[in-house]
Amino acid sequence: MSCRNAAFIFCCAIVLFCSSVSVPVAAQNAPASAKTLAPTEQSIFDNEKSLIAAKMKDDGAYFKRTVSDDFMLIGVDGQLQEGQDGVDQLGDSDITGITPYNVKVRMLDENSAVVTYDSVVQMAHQEDQGPQPRYQHFSSVWVKQSGPNGDAWKLKFHQTTPTHWGDW
């Protein structure tokens, strides 16, 4: 076999190898929101969508029935708030829109899950403050807890992280 033929076979092998691994890699990089969620994962993400709506309305009744007793919040400013202080900071009626994308739901076990997603956040303009970060990453921990009305998913932890510092 000549060097030219060996080089051709080697190049063909590289192309075949790369094409066989590029499909799974591309599938891993596909937005998680395009992936079909399992029924439990979808239920948890539906809870997160309800949380988004409640945040925009500053819906205290929703927060009271949805957050766990030991709730913790890390706000966009990086400050940790616990219990009722965290709940008080959770709502913000100045938010006019939250558009989630790159949604991921990870079951930790049958009673707990982490939801993460990137989001475009629209805020009402406030003259006395600069704009909030437009692009943010949200993370939530949901736990299933037993109560008088049966099992319910409760929000145990929520964090908002700016992802594009140029918006400050």
ZIFENLIN-V11920 format. One record per helix or strand of 2 or more residues. SS is the DSSP state (hx for helix, st for strand). FROM is the first residue (numbers start at 1). LEN is the number of residues. Records with the same first field share a line. If there is no record, write none. Layout:
SS->FROM-LEN  FROM-LEN
//
This chain:
hx->3-27  32-3  39-19  60-7  83-8  165-3
st->67-8  80-3  95-15  112-12  135-13  150-13
//
